[in-house]
Amino acid sequence: MKKLLGVLMLLFFACNDGDIITETLEFGDTFETCGELVFYKINTNPNESLSFQISSPTFTVDDLLITNEDPLNTALVEITDPNPTGLDVDSSNLLNYRSYNSSPINIFCNDVPVTNIDITQDFTSNTGTANFTISLLEDDNDGIPAEYEDIDGDGDLENDDSDGDGLPNYLDADDDGDNVLTINENTNFDTTTLLTLAQDTDNDSIPDYLDTDDDGDTVLTIDEENQTTDNNPLNDITDPAAGADFLNPLVANTIPATAYIAHTINQEFEVKLTFSNISYTNIRYHIFEF
């Protein structure tokens, strides 16, 4: 079962014996799916659901994730078609609002139909358009929000690569390439005084997470492999009272690292589903986001 980010506020007006009944339906911020072709949201107070079932698809969800490898770095993937992909809401692709006599929490995605839940209202739309929009969210989760990793301040995150490894800082878990992860270099992040609060062991005005020689002893942090040779300077400690050797200027032994630590890039795709021009019998309403 997939959970996809979205939001819905559906306001509709229903006619009943000449009166107009106004009701607001509010569902949570995410919708869920059964496989790739059933999208749904449920509430338990009141007991209700919104569901969209695609029976005659021209695409699958995977087709929506149109990506292209960056020719300069195959580890980076970017969206190449940001335009919404439209699908007709019709007799094959139905949008349903239903209310129930009890909780519908288990009514979807079951091989055996649930038998103890009765539908008390069932509105079906077979006209309109469903539009899917895909966004790619990327960050290295290194303790510094991506928008603050624009080192040169030009508004372009892609050209800030402090260690020259092909990964921009906002995707690089080790911004200075010293084999000590940025998140372990005491960034003390603050949106207004980041560089002031970030740890700067040798007081050279370069914070440790961007400094290739944190303690200023002329030995690169990555090469302070004095106790172990596992490409991890964090566990090389000659004097426990002073901390790791790469932060102790009194220890300047050099044992070059043999490799860089592996990098992991996290990518999160956000799928937004918007319906327009939906029509139920005796019901009219605004465009809404699923």
Secondary structure, DSSP 8 states (H G I E B T S, - for coil): -EEEE---EEEEEEEETTEEEEEEEE--SEEEEETTTEEEEEEETTEEEEEEEESS-SS-HHHH--EEEETTEEEEEEES--S-EEEE-SSSEEEEEEEESS--TTSSS-SS--SS--EEEEEEE-SSEEEEEEEEEEE--SSS-GGG--TT-SS-GGG--TT-SSS-GGG-SSTT-SSS-GGGS-----SSSHHHHS--TT-SSS-GGG-SSTT-SSS-GGGB-SS--SS-GGG--SBTTTBSGGG-TT----B--SS------EEEEEEEEEEES--BTTEEE--EE-
